[in-house]
Every structure is written in structure tokens, then in C-alpha cells.
Amino acid sequence: MAGNNVLWQPRVVENMLRYYKEKIQAEGRLMFFREIHHDECAKQINAKYHTNFTQRQVYHKYHKLKGQWKVILQAKNLSGANFDDVKKMILYDETEVVRMQNDKVPRAKFINAPIHCYDEMEFIFQDRHATGEFTVLQAPYDLPSTQDGDLIGDKNANRAEDVDPGLQYDSDCLSEEEDGNYGGSSSSKRPAASEPEKVKRPKRDDSAISEVTHVLRDMSDTMRFTHVTHPNEELFKTIDAMKEYPLFVRLELQEYLANNEKTAAMLKGRPLEAIKEYVERWFVKNYPPPMI
């Protein structure tokens, strides 16, 4: 750790994600990650690497990686993008990538470069949004006082893109001092006798406003994510374009690939001719010609 920034080494991130992956494998995908899980994860990391991470820091890193996974899916769903399942790399036109980098588009950094811990993030985050996990308020971690960088030596850990606008809010309530100034303004034309009796305004509790703000923010975040395009949509569109096969055959193949994500993931990064060859073999296997 350095200064007010939390610095994460790649091996520590891998160990952290492995913890959540094993929890899901043991408990099932409907489980919720709560404070006790983040605390247990922090203790395991500290024991193994002799670090001093807190459950709060682990919580924020977990949700930062969740946000990165959404951006990775957006990059994968770009029109014309392919995926190298061996190198775990999104393949896209380099000229467009340079343009996105110049425009500071967040997804640019995940294109044409191997994605660290891709398999672990895919396993952990692919179904977490349907469970409603991210709408559960975990108040002790709200309004963080520190930010974390991805790797050791990250001099740009406090980037503007990491600032959460959901933590900012406006209040219609006036403070006691402002309220007093307003009531005693010299611009008022009403006689002093007609003014209602002033009642001291109780001190407002910002924690309630903060909780409501965070719940609404997380609900909005979850709703946006549930509308992300299906990762295999481009592959399904490619199969739809193969009009030489009947519609019911194409639909059956799409259903098969939807239920076999590993096969679909390996297939969608292949050239068009390879996909056509696979479809032809699948058709012959499932619809063999009649015996004469």
C-alpha cells in the first residue's frame, strides 16, 4: 500500500477471485456475498501474502471488477468483434481501437490485449445480476475514503472515471444557519408580528439520504446490465444468415449453443468458413440422410 491508495498485485486479485468462485461452486449461484464473505476473503489474502487488506477494501475491489466485467461484455458485443478463447482476448480493428483510446472510451483497454482473470470473472459475474445481489445495501462500505489501483505501481489510481456520481446528491433541506438567515432577511416585506413562530429545525441525518441514494443507484445499475446484449448474439446472427438450412434447424442449433456456452465461446471467435463447416457437420450428425 502507498499513501491513500490500495494497490493490488495480479496474484492477489487471482486469489481473491478464486475465493468467490469456490464459494459459488460450494453454495450455488443464488447465494449473496455479504460482509462475512468479504471479511473471510481479506483474512485469507492477508494470511497468504502477509498484507493488510480490510473487508471494506476487498468489497470495493470486488465491485470494481464487476464494473469492469460489464465494460468487457460491451467490448465483446461490438459489431465485427471476435474473441480468442485461448488468449482470452477481444479482437477488433486496431484503427478503431486507437480512435476509442483517443476518445478515452473505457472499453478500449480491454481490446486486442489479454484480459487478466477472464475465466474467473466470467464464472463469478455472468449470473450474479439476476439474483438481485447488487441491490442489497451494505452500508458500512458506503462513501469510501480510499480508492484502489489495479496493479502495483499504478500512478493513476485516482482516475476521474472511478469517481462514482451516485455518491453525490442534492438536498432540499436548509441548514440551521441558512434557514435562520432566510427567515431574518431584510428583503422581507412582512411585519414582524405576522411572522409565524419559528421552530428550531432538527439536525438532518445525511445517512438516510445516502442509503436511499445508493439503493436507487444499484437498482439502476442492475437494470442497465440486465439489458446488455447476449454474448453470443453475433454468432446467432451468423447462423440465421445461413438460409440454406431450414428455420427450425437453425433454431435448434442456436438452442444447442445457448445450452453449451463453452462450445459457443470457442466457435464465435473462429472465421466464417470454420463456423460454416461446424454447422454443416452438426446438421449431418443430427439430420443424417435417409438410408436408400
C-alpha positions in Angstrom: 0.0 0.0 0.0 1.2 3.5 -0.7 -0.3 6.7 0.6 -4.1 6.7 0.5 -4.2 4.2 -2.5 -4.8 0.5 -2.2 -2.6 -1.3 -4.7 -3.4 -4.8 -5.9 -0.9 -7.2 -7.4 -2.2 -9.6 -10.1 -1.6 -12.7 -8.0 -3.6 -11.2 -5.1 -6.5 -10.4 -7.5 -6.4 -14.0 -8.8 -6.5 -15.4 -5.2 -9.4 -13.1 -4.3 -11.5 -14.1 -7.4 -10.7 -17.8 -6.7 -12.2 -17.4 -3.2 -15.5 -16.1 -4.6 -15.6 -18.7 -7.4 -15.1 -21.5 -4.9 -17.9 -20.1 -2.7 -20.3 -20.1 -5.6 -19.3 -23.6 -6.6 -20.0 -24.7 -3.0 -23.1 -22.8 -2.2 -24.8 -22.3 -5.6 -25.4 -19.3 -7.8 -28.2 -17.9 -5.7 -26.0 -17.1 -2.7 -25.4 -13.5 -1.7 -22.0 -12.2 -0.8 -22.2 -10.3 2.5 -19.8 -8.7 4.9 -18.8 -12.0 6.4 -17.6 -13.3 3.0 -15.5 -10.1 2.2 -14.0 -10.4 5.7 -13.1 -14.0 5.2 -11.6 -13.3 1.8 -9.5 -10.5 3.3 -8.2 -12.8 6.1 -7.2 -15.5 3.6 -5.4 -13.0 1.4 -3.5 -11.4 4.3 -2.5 -14.8 5.7 -1.1 -15.9 2.4 0.6 -12.8 1.2 1.3 -11.0 4.5 -0.8 -8.0 3.5 -3.2 -5.8 5.5 -6.3 -5.7 3.3 -9.6 -4.9 5.1 -13.0 -6.3 4.3 -14.0 -2.8 3.1 -11.2 -2.8 0.5 -12.0 -6.3 -0.7 -15.6 -5.3 -1.1 -14.7 -2.3 -3.2 -12.3 -4.3 -5.4 -15.0 -6.9 -5.9 -17.4 -4.3 -7.2 -14.8 -2.6 -9.3 -14.1 -5.9 -11.1 -17.8 -6.4 -11.5 -18.0 -3.0 -13.2 -15.0 -3.9 -15.5 -16.8 -7.1 -16.5 -19.7 -5.1 -17.8 -17.3 -3.0 -19.9 -15.7 -6.2 -21.2 -19.1 -7.5 -22.3 -19.7 -4.2 -24.1 -16.4 -4.6 -25.9 -17.2 -8.2 -26.9 -20.5 -7.2 -28.3 -19.1 -4.6 -30.7 -20.1 -5.2 -34.3 -17.4 -7.1 -36.0 -15.5 -8.1 -32.8 -14.2 -11.6 -32.4 -12.9 -13.4 -29.3 -9.7 -15.5 -28.9 -10.7 -18.1 -26.3 -7.2 -19.3 -25.9 -5.5 -16.0 -25.3 -8.7 -14.5 -23.7 -8.5 -11.5 -26.0 -11.1 -9.5 -27.8 -10.1 -9.0 -31.4 -11.1 -5.8 -33.2 -9.9 -3.3 -35.8 -6.8 -1.6 -34.5 -7.7 1.7 -36.1 -11.0 1.8 -34.3 -9.2 0.9 -31.0 -6.8 3.8 -31.4 -9.8 6.1 -32.0 -11.5 4.9 -28.9 -8.3 5.3 -26.9 -8.0 8.9 -28.1 -11.6 9.5 -27.1 -10.9 7.8 -23.7 -13.6 5.1 -24.2 -13.3 2.7 -21.2 -13.7 -0.5 -23.2 -10.7 0.3 -25.4 -8.2 -1.0 -22.8 -9.8 -4.5 -22.9 -9.5 -4.9 -26.7 -6.6 -6.5 -28.6 -4.9 -7.3 -25.2 -5.2 -10.5 -23.0 -7.8 -10.0 -20.2 -6.4 -10.8 -16.8 -8.6 -13.4 -14.9 -11.2 -13.5 -17.7 -12.4 -17.1 -16.8 -12.8 -16.3 -13.1 -14.7 -13.1 -13.8 -17.0 -14.8 -16.3 -17.8 -17.5 -13.9 -18.5 -15.2 -10.9 -20.3 -12.3 -12.6 -22.2 -13.9 -15.5 -25.3 -14.8 -13.4 -24.9 -12.5 -10.4 -27.2 -9.8 -11.7 -30.3 -11.9 -11.9 -30.1 -12.8 -8.2 -30.5 -9.1 -7.1 -27.2 -9.3 -5.2 -26.2 -5.8 -6.3 -29.3 -4.2 -5.0 -28.5 -5.3 -1.4 -27.3 -2.3 0.6 -24.1 -2.8 2.5 -24.0 0.5 4.4 -20.6 0.0 6.2 -18.9 0.3 2.8 -20.7 3.4 1.5 -18.8 6.7 0.9 -15.3 5.1 0.7 -12.4 7.2 1.8 -9.8 5.5 -0.4 -9.6 4.2 -4.0 -7.7 1.3 -5.3 -5.4 0.9 -8.3 -5.3 -2.3 -10.3 -1.6 -3.1 -10.0 1.5 -2.2 -8.1 3.0 1.0 -9.5 -0.3 2.4 -10.8 0.4 6.1 -10.6 -3.0 6.9 -11.9 -5.0 5.1 -9.2 -7.2 8.2 -8.6 -8.7 8.4 -12.0 -11.7 10.6 -12.7 -13.5 7.6 -14.3 -13.5 5.8 -11.0 -15.5 8.6 -9.2 -19.0 7.3 -8.6 -21.6 10.0 -9.4 -24.1 8.1 -7.4 -22.3 9.2 -4.2 -23.2 12.8 -4.9 -26.6 14.1 -4.1 -28.5 17.3 -3.6 -30.7 18.1 -0.6 -33.7 20.4 -0.5 -33.2 20.9 3.3 -31.6 24.1 4.5 -29.1 24.0 7.3 -30.0 25.8 10.5 -27.7 28.7 9.8 -29.1 29.1 6.2 -32.6 28.8 7.5 -32.1 31.5 10.1 -30.6 33.8 7.5 -33.5 33.3 5.2 -36.2 33.9 7.8 -34.5 37.1 9.0 -33.7 38.6 5.6 -34.0 42.4 5.4 -35.7 42.0 2.0 -38.9 40.5 3.6 -41.9 43.0 3.5 -44.0 41.2 6.1 -44.3 42.9 9.5 -42.6 41.2 12.4 -45.9 40.5 14.1 -47.3 38.5 11.2 -44.3 36.1 11.0 -45.2 32.6 12.3 -43.4 31.4 15.4 -40.1 29.9 14.4 -39.4 26.3 15.4 -35.9 25.1 15.5 -35.3 22.7 12.6 -33.9 19.4 13.8 -30.4 18.5 12.5 -30.8 16.5 9.4 -29.5 12.9 9.2 -27.5 12.5 5.9 -27.1 8.8 6.4 -30.7 8.1 5.5 -30.3 10.1 2.3 -27.1 8.3 1.5 -28.7 4.9 1.9 -31.7 5.7 -0.4 -29.3 7.2 -3.0 -27.2 4.0 -3.0 -30.2 1.7 -3.3 -31.5 3.6 -6.3 -28.1 3.7 -7.9 -27.6 0.0 -7.5 -31.1 -0.8 -8.8 -30.4 1.4 -11.9 -27.1 -0.3 -12.4 -28.6 -3.7 -12.2 -31.4 -2.8 -14.6 -29.0 -1.5 -17.2 -26.9 -4.6 -17.0 -29.8 -7.0 -17.5 -30.4 -5.3 -20.9 -26.8 -6.0 -22.2 -26.8 -7.9 -25.5 -26.3 -11.6 -25.2 -22.6 -12.5 -25.6 -23.4 -15.0 -28.4 -25.7 -12.7 -30.4 -23.3 -12.2 -33.3 -22.9 -16.0 -33.6 -26.7 -16.5 -33.6 -27.0 -13.8 -36.3 -24.3 -15.6 -38.4 -26.3 -18.8 -38.1 -29.6 -17.0 -39.0 -27.9 -15.8 -42.3 -27.4 -19.4 -43.4 -30.6 -19.6 -45.4 -29.6 -23.0 -46.9 -30.8 -24.6 -43.7 -34.5 -24.6 -42.7 -35.5 -22.2 -39.9 -36.3 -25.0 -37.4 -32.8 -26.4 -37.9 -31.2 -23.0 -37.3 -33.3 -22.5 -34.2 -32.4 -25.9 -32.8 -28.7 -25.3 -33.4 -29.0 -21.9 -31.6 -30.7 -23.5 -28.7 -28.0 -26.2 -28.5 -25.2 -23.5 -28.5 -27.1 -21.5 -25.8 -27.0 -24.5 -23.6 -23.4 -25.3 -24.4 -21.6 -22.0 -23.6 -18.1 -23.4 -23.9 -18.7 -24.7 -27.4 -20.3 -21.3 -28.4 -17.4 -19.4 -26.9 -14.8 -21.4 -28.9 -16.9 -21.1 -32.0 -17.7 -17.4 -32.1 -14.0 -16.4 -32.4 -13.5 -18.5 -35.5 -13.6 -17.3 -39.1 -16.8 -17.6 -41.0 -15.7 -20.6 -43.1 -14.9 -22.5 -39.9 -18.4 -21.7 -38.5 -20.0 -22.9 -41.7 -18.0 -26.1 -41.6 -19.1 -26.7 -38.0 -22.8 -26.0 -38.9 -22.6 -28.5 -41.8 -21.1 -31.2 -39.6 -23.7 -30.6 -36.9 -26.5 -30.8 -39.5 -25.3 -34.1 -40.9 -24.9 -35.5 -37.4 -28.4 -34.5 -36.3 -30.2 -34.9 -39.6 -28.5 -37.8 -41.4 -29.7 -38.5 -45.0 -32.2 -41.3 -45.2 -30.9 -44.8 -46.0 -31.7 -46.0 -49.5 
